[in-house]
Amino acid sequence: MPIGTEYLDAKYLSSRVPIKIMIDTRTGNGRFYDPFAPDKYYFPFSLGAPIRAGDFFALRTNSVALSFDNVRITRLD
């Protein structure tokens, strides 16, 4: 879902937006949740294979300058 032009104003440049990503390490399937409606919408994706110890993946932002802080990785039971 594209971001509306009303959010492209300079006053929003320092805004914080919570991002939620869930990945099933056994399958490599994941969900990127919509930050504006995380309980309603998500974008499914696949990393192509299970994730094993020592594997890594990257988050591509398509030329948008972003920084991530307060990252938390938790195991879902």
KOLNUBA-531661 format. One record per residue: y, x, z of N, C-alpha, C, O in turn; residue in three letters. Coordinates in nm, 4 decimals. Each point is the difference from the previous one (the first is absolute). Layout:
% KOLNUBA-531661
+----------+----------+----------+----------+----------+----------+----------+----------+----------+----------+----------+----------+------+
:      nc2 :      nc1 :      nc3 :     cac2 :     cac1 :     cac3 :      cc2 :      cc1 :      cc3 :      oc2 :      oc1 :      oc3 : code :
+----------+----------+----------+----------+----------+----------+----------+----------+----------+----------+----------+----------+------+
:        Y :        X :        Z :        Y :        X :        Z :        Y :        X :        Z :        Y :        X :        Z :  ALA :
...
+----------+----------+----------+----------+----------+----------+----------+----------+----------+----------+----------+----------+------+
***
This chain:
% KOLNUBA-531661
+----------+----------+----------+----------+----------+----------+----------+----------+----------+----------+----------+----------+------+
:      nc2 :      nc1 :      nc3 :     cac2 :     cac1 :     cac3 :      cc2 :      cc1 :      cc3 :      oc2 :      oc1 :      oc3 : code :
+----------+----------+----------+----------+----------+----------+----------+----------+----------+----------+----------+----------+------+
:  -0.1157 :   0.0839 :   0.0000 :   0.1157 :  -0.0839 :   0.0000 :   0.1236 :   0.0896 :   0.0000 :   0.0174 :   0.0796 :   0.0923 :  MET :
:   0.0684 :  -0.0905 :  -0.1931 :   0.1220 :   0.0825 :  -0.0050 :   0.0974 :  -0.0379 :   0.1113 :   0.0049 :  -0.1153 :   0.0431 :  PRO :
:   0.0713 :   0.2123 :   0.0022 :   0.1014 :  -0.0248 :   0.1028 :   0.1226 :  -0.0574 :  -0.0680 :   0.0428 :   0.0502 :  -0.1040 :  ILE :
:   0.0141 :  -0.1547 :   0.1615 :   0.1185 :  -0.0635 :  -0.0556 :   0.1203 :   0.0923 :   0.0012 :   0.0113 :   0.0871 :   0.0863 :  GLY :
:   0.0776 :  -0.1057 :  -0.1812 :   0.1186 :   0.0859 :  -0.0124 :   0.0896 :  -0.0074 :   0.1224 :   0.0772 :   0.0926 :   0.0248 :  THR :
:  -0.0854 :  -0.2002 :   0.0523 :   0.0840 :  -0.0103 :   0.1202 :  -0.0346 :   0.1073 :   0.1033 :   0.0815 :   0.0304 :   0.0870 :  GLU :
:  -0.2024 :   0.0273 :  -0.0960 :  -0.0409 :   0.1046 :   0.0932 :   0.0324 :   0.1404 :  -0.0511 :  -0.0275 :   0.0978 :   0.0696 :  TYR :
:   0.0841 :  -0.0855 :  -0.1871 :   0.0320 :   0.1304 :  -0.0567 :   0.1398 :   0.0476 :   0.0397 :   0.0448 :   0.1037 :  -0.0489 :  LEU :
:   0.0228 :  -0.1743 :   0.1334 :   0.1323 :   0.0372 :   0.0486 :  -0.0130 :   0.1228 :   0.0910 :  -0.1001 :   0.0144 :   0.0702 :  ASP :
:   0.1987 :   0.0722 :  -0.0712 :  -0.0025 :   0.1245 :   0.0788 :  -0.0142 :  -0.0252 :   0.1497 :  -0.0491 :   0.0872 :   0.0717 :  ALA :
:   0.0905 :  -0.2035 :  -0.0227 :  -0.0097 :  -0.0260 :   0.1445 :  -0.1452 :  -0.0076 :   0.0475 :  -0.0259 :   0.0075 :   0.1201 :  LYS :
:  -0.0684 :  -0.0220 :  -0.2124 :  -0.1411 :  -0.0066 :   0.0368 :  -0.0723 :   0.1348 :  -0.0095 :  -0.1200 :   0.0072 :   0.0266 :  TYR :
:   0.1910 :   0.0989 :  -0.0639 :  -0.0649 :   0.1292 :  -0.0210 :  -0.0663 :   0.0569 :   0.1247 :  -0.0966 :   0.0755 :  -0.0107 :  LEU :
:   0.1460 :  -0.1098 :   0.1267 :  -0.0606 :   0.0537 :   0.1218 :  -0.0839 :  -0.1053 :   0.0726 :  -0.0305 :   0.0158 :   0.1182 :  SER :
:  -0.0062 :  -0.1213 :  -0.1871 :  -0.0810 :  -0.1054 :   0.0614 :  -0.1425 :   0.0470 :   0.0229 :  -0.0508 :   0.0859 :  -0.0721 :  SER :
:  -0.0125 :  -0.1428 :   0.1723 :  -0.1401 :   0.0278 :   0.0292 :  -0.0822 :  -0.1218 :  -0.0386 :   0.0335 :  -0.1135 :   0.0336 :  ARG :
:  -0.1411 :   0.1400 :  -0.1045 :  -0.0894 :  -0.1065 :  -0.0441 :  -0.1408 :   0.0372 :   0.0443 :  -0.0520 :   0.1041 :  -0.0402 :  VAL :
:  -0.0106 :  -0.1885 :   0.1231 :  -0.1365 :   0.0319 :   0.0428 :  -0.0992 :  -0.0182 :  -0.1151 :   0.0025 :  -0.1014 :  -0.0697 :  PRO :
:  -0.0887 :   0.1995 :   0.0511 :  -0.0998 :  -0.0025 :  -0.1068 :  -0.1381 :  -0.0009 :   0.0650 :  -0.0265 :   0.0762 :   0.0930 :  ILE :
:  -0.0601 :  -0.1626 :  -0.1426 :  -0.1358 :  -0.0067 :   0.0526 :  -0.0986 :   0.0204 :  -0.1141 :   0.0020 :  -0.0734 :  -0.0988 :  LYS :
:  -0.0881 :   0.1733 :   0.1132 :  -0.1038 :   0.0295 :  -0.0980 :  -0.1323 :   0.0063 :   0.0748 :  -0.0109 :   0.0679 :   0.1021 :  ILE :
:  -0.0887 :  -0.1381 :  -0.1525 :  -0.1333 :   0.0059 :   0.0602 :  -0.0984 :   0.0480 :  -0.1055 :   0.0029 :  -0.0457 :  -0.1143 :  MET :
:  -0.0910 :   0.1391 :   0.1536 :  -0.0994 :   0.0552 :  -0.0916 :  -0.1358 :  -0.0017 :   0.0689 :  -0.0140 :   0.0468 :   0.1129 :  ILE :
:  -0.0854 :  -0.1010 :  -0.1816 :  -0.1378 :   0.0038 :   0.0482 :  -0.0585 :   0.1332 :  -0.0451 :  -0.0266 :   0.0189 :  -0.1187 :  ASP :
:   0.0063 :   0.0732 :   0.2118 :  -0.0459 :   0.1349 :  -0.0368 :  -0.1422 :   0.0001 :  -0.0547 :  -0.0389 :   0.0937 :  -0.0697 :  THR :
:  -0.0393 :  -0.1970 :   0.1000 :  -0.1370 :  -0.0073 :  -0.0515 :  -0.0052 :  -0.0358 :  -0.1480 :  -0.0946 :   0.0371 :  -0.0695 :  ARG :
:   0.1967 :  -0.1098 :   0.0204 :   0.0006 :  -0.0429 :  -0.1403 :   0.1131 :   0.0610 :  -0.0816 :  -0.0107 :   0.0106 :  -0.1222 :  THR :
:   0.1192 :   0.0297 :   0.1885 :   0.1182 :   0.0488 :  -0.0706 :   0.0917 :  -0.1127 :  -0.0442 :   0.1006 :   0.0250 :  -0.0665 :  GLY :
:  -0.1335 :  -0.1489 :   0.1022 :   0.0850 :  -0.1136 :  -0.0340 :   0.1101 :  -0.0144 :   0.1035 :  -0.0215 :   0.0229 :   0.1190 :  ASN :
:   0.1401 :  -0.0613 :  -0.1659 :   0.1116 :  -0.0128 :   0.0922 :   0.0911 :  -0.1152 :  -0.0335 :  -0.0152 :  -0.0673 :  -0.1020 :  GLY :
:   0.1102 :   0.0466 :   0.1907 :   0.1021 :  -0.1031 :  -0.0167 :   0.1346 :   0.0577 :   0.0402 :   0.0135 :   0.0623 :   0.1054 :  ARG :
:   0.0855 :  -0.0836 :  -0.1904 :   0.1384 :   0.0362 :   0.0301 :   0.0710 :  -0.1318 :   0.0265 :   0.0160 :  -0.0812 :  -0.0911 :  PHE :
:   0.0265 :   0.0593 :   0.2145 :   0.0574 :  -0.1285 :   0.0390 :   0.1484 :  -0.0086 :  -0.0357 :   0.0736 :   0.0980 :   0.0119 :  TYR :
:  -0.0311 :  -0.2160 :  -0.0557 :   0.1403 :  -0.0271 :  -0.0326 :   0.0815 :   0.0121 :   0.1280 :  -0.0268 :  -0.0726 :   0.0958 :  ASP :
:   0.1261 :   0.1625 :  -0.0907 :   0.0764 :   0.0173 :   0.1240 :   0.0829 :  -0.1232 :   0.0369 :   0.0396 :  -0.0152 :   0.1156 :  PRO :
:  -0.0133 :  -0.0722 :  -0.2117 :   0.0803 :  -0.1183 :   0.0283 :  -0.0855 :  -0.1203 :   0.0400 :   0.0530 :  -0.0967 :   0.0546 :  PHE :
:  -0.1825 :   0.1004 :  -0.0804 :  -0.0914 :  -0.1087 :   0.0368 :  -0.1409 :   0.0567 :   0.0201 :  -0.0919 :  -0.0389 :  -0.0720 :  ALA :
:   0.0729 :   0.1308 :   0.1692 :  -0.1286 :   0.0684 :   0.0150 :  -0.1165 :  -0.0913 :   0.0378 :  -0.1154 :   0.0343 :  -0.0255 :  PRO :
:   0.1437 :  -0.1488 :   0.0853 :  -0.1078 :  -0.0913 :   0.0364 :  -0.0418 :  -0.0891 :  -0.1166 :  -0.0985 :  -0.0733 :   0.0089 :  ASP :
:   0.1741 :   0.0802 :  -0.1182 :  -0.0237 :  -0.0899 :  -0.1125 :  -0.0429 :   0.0725 :  -0.1279 :  -0.0870 :  -0.0489 :  -0.0721 :  LYS :
:   0.1475 :   0.1652 :   0.0430 :  -0.0243 :   0.0668 :  -0.1274 :  -0.0424 :   0.1452 :   0.0180 :   0.0430 :   0.0682 :   0.0930 :  TYR :
:  -0.1278 :  -0.0229 :  -0.1837 :  -0.0353 :   0.1411 :  -0.0058 :  -0.0421 :   0.0340 :  -0.1420 :  -0.0356 :  -0.0876 :  -0.0788 :  TYR :
:   0.0404 :   0.2184 :   0.0475 :  -0.0424 :   0.0504 :  -0.1299 :  -0.1296 :   0.0772 :   0.0214 :   0.0005 :   0.1022 :   0.0686 :  PHE :
:  -0.1115 :  -0.1486 :  -0.1258 :  -0.1260 :   0.0732 :   0.0171 :  -0.0057 :   0.1218 :  -0.0921 :   0.0532 :  -0.0034 :  -0.1110 :  PRO :
:  -0.1174 :   0.1105 :   0.1568 :  -0.0182 :   0.1199 :  -0.0819 :  -0.1306 :   0.0676 :   0.0384 :  -0.0599 :  -0.0310 :   0.1029 :  PHE :
:   0.0176 :   0.1225 :  -0.1860 :  -0.1221 :   0.0754 :   0.0273 :   0.0265 :   0.1486 :  -0.0197 :   0.0647 :   0.0397 :  -0.0969 :  SER :
:  -0.1141 :   0.0413 :   0.1877 :   0.0097 :   0.1453 :  -0.0132 :  -0.1156 :   0.0547 :  -0.0836 :  -0.0059 :   0.1199 :  -0.0272 :  LEU :
:  -0.0860 :  -0.2076 :  -0.0134 :  -0.1074 :   0.0386 :  -0.0899 :  -0.1313 :   0.0394 :   0.0651 :  -0.1041 :   0.0015 :  -0.0656 :  GLY :
:   0.1082 :   0.0301 :   0.1925 :  -0.1216 :   0.0447 :   0.0683 :   0.0249 :  -0.0003 :   0.1506 :   0.1147 :  -0.0073 :   0.0440 :  ALA :
:  -0.2207 :   0.0151 :   0.0341 :   0.0183 :   0.0107 :   0.1458 :   0.0804 :   0.1246 :   0.0364 :   0.0011 :   0.0980 :  -0.0746 :  PRO :
:   0.0657 :  -0.1023 :   0.1887 :   0.0774 :   0.1137 :   0.0494 :  -0.0862 :   0.0742 :   0.1019 :  -0.0515 :  -0.0590 :   0.0950 :  ILE :
:   0.0373 :   0.1882 :  -0.1167 :  -0.0793 :   0.0832 :   0.0914 :   0.0913 :   0.0947 :   0.0764 :   0.1164 :   0.0173 :  -0.0363 :  ARG :
:  -0.1673 :   0.0425 :   0.1391 :   0.0775 :   0.0970 :   0.0774 :   0.0531 :   0.1087 :  -0.0930 :  -0.0753 :   0.0555 :  -0.0800 :  ALA :
:   0.2034 :  -0.0250 :   0.0902 :   0.0628 :   0.1021 :  -0.0834 :   0.0627 :  -0.0549 :  -0.1269 :   0.0769 :   0.0706 :  -0.0651 :  GLY :
:  -0.1077 :  -0.1958 :   0.0275 :   0.0631 :  -0.0618 :  -0.1174 :   0.1453 :  -0.0340 :   0.0308 :   0.0394 :  -0.0090 :   0.1162 :  ASP :
:   0.0389 :  -0.0095 :  -0.2207 :   0.1390 :  -0.0426 :   0.0169 :   0.0386 :  -0.0865 :  -0.1177 :  -0.0690 :  -0.0024 :  -0.1019 :  PHE :
:   0.1794 :  -0.0686 :   0.1161 :   0.0566 :  -0.0781 :  -0.1093 :   0.1511 :   0.0045 :   0.0134 :   0.0521 :   0.0351 :   0.1059 :  PHE :
:   0.0183 :  -0.0703 :  -0.2121 :   0.1460 :   0.0046 :  -0.0022 :   0.0561 :  -0.1390 :  -0.0248 :  -0.0650 :  -0.0840 :  -0.0622 :  ALA :
:   0.1837 :   0.0610 :   0.1103 :   0.0712 :  -0.1244 :  -0.0213 :   0.1120 :   0.0272 :  -0.0990 :   0.0932 :   0.0745 :   0.0305 :  LEU :
:  -0.1014 :  -0.1337 :  -0.1475 :   0.1013 :   0.0208 :  -0.1040 :   0.1087 :  -0.1050 :   0.0140 :  -0.0293 :  -0.1185 :   0.0155 :  ARG :
:   0.1548 :   0.1614 :  -0.0209 :   0.1115 :  -0.0922 :   0.0193 :   0.0813 :  -0.0241 :  -0.1262 :   0.1046 :  -0.0646 :   0.0059 :  THR :
:  -0.1507 :   0.1155 :  -0.1208 :   0.0687 :  -0.0220 :  -0.1282 :   0.1491 :   0.0322 :   0.0045 :   0.0835 :  -0.0847 :  -0.0317 :  ASN :
:  -0.0510 :   0.2060 :   0.0705 :   0.1358 :   0.0544 :   0.0000 :   0.0926 :  -0.0574 :   0.1073 :   0.1207 :   0.0238 :  -0.0037 :  SER :
:  -0.1746 :  -0.0973 :   0.0968 :   0.0807 :  -0.0494 :   0.1107 :  -0.0101 :   0.1021 :   0.1120 :  -0.1102 :   0.0385 :   0.0390 :  VAL :
:   0.2231 :   0.0055 :   0.0128 :  -0.0006 :   0.0971 :   0.1087 :  -0.0276 :  -0.0726 :   0.1315 :   0.0809 :  -0.0808 :   0.0455 :  ALA :
:  -0.1941 :   0.1099 :   0.0139 :  -0.0397 :  -0.0630 :   0.1249 :  -0.0431 :   0.1058 :   0.0994 :  -0.0455 :   0.1080 :  -0.0378 :  LEU :
:   0.0601 :  -0.1398 :   0.1637 :  -0.0578 :   0.0848 :   0.1030 :  -0.0805 :  -0.0910 :   0.0915 :   0.0367 :  -0.1150 :   0.0240 :  SER :
:  -0.1464 :   0.1685 :   0.0263 :  -0.0892 :  -0.0762 :   0.0862 :  -0.0022 :   0.0652 :   0.1371 :  -0.0240 :   0.1201 :   0.0124 :  PHE :
:   0.0491 :  -0.1994 :   0.0894 :  -0.0112 :   0.0508 :   0.1362 :  -0.0761 :  -0.1028 :   0.0833 :  -0.0281 :  -0.1102 :  -0.0470 :  ASP :
:  -0.0037 :   0.1453 :   0.1660 :  -0.0765 :  -0.0879 :   0.0884 :  -0.1301 :  -0.0452 :  -0.0660 :  -0.0387 :  -0.1163 :   0.0118 :  ASN :
:  -0.0287 :   0.2078 :  -0.0810 :  -0.1250 :  -0.0315 :  -0.0645 :  -0.1097 :  -0.0066 :   0.1059 :  -0.0112 :   0.0874 :   0.0860 :  VAL :
:  -0.0679 :  -0.1912 :  -0.0942 :  -0.1094 :  -0.0186 :   0.0943 :  -0.1264 :  -0.0317 :  -0.0783 :  -0.0012 :  -0.0912 :  -0.0826 :  ARG :
:  -0.1034 :   0.1654 :   0.1082 :  -0.1285 :  -0.0241 :  -0.0634 :  -0.0950 :  -0.0471 :   0.1087 :  -0.0214 :   0.0687 :   0.0999 :  ILE :
:  -0.0351 :  -0.1867 :  -0.1207 :  -0.0902 :  -0.0546 :   0.1001 :  -0.1291 :  -0.0457 :  -0.0650 :  -0.0028 :  -0.0372 :  -0.1173 :  THR :
:  -0.1015 :   0.0405 :   0.1938 :  -0.1300 :  -0.0466 :  -0.0460 :  -0.0108 :  -0.1496 :   0.0306 :   0.0268 :  -0.0438 :   0.1119 :  ARG :
:  -0.0660 :  -0.0328 :  -0.2120 :  -0.0209 :  -0.1437 :   0.0188 :  -0.1465 :  -0.0247 :   0.0264 :  -0.0852 :   0.0491 :  -0.0740 :  LEU :
:   0.0547 :  -0.1226 :   0.1756 :  -0.1395 :  -0.0292 :   0.0330 :  -0.0377 :  -0.1377 :  -0.0492 :  -0.1139 :  -0.0430 :   0.0184 :  ASP :
+----------+----------+----------+----------+----------+----------+----------+----------+----------+----------+----------+----------+------+
***
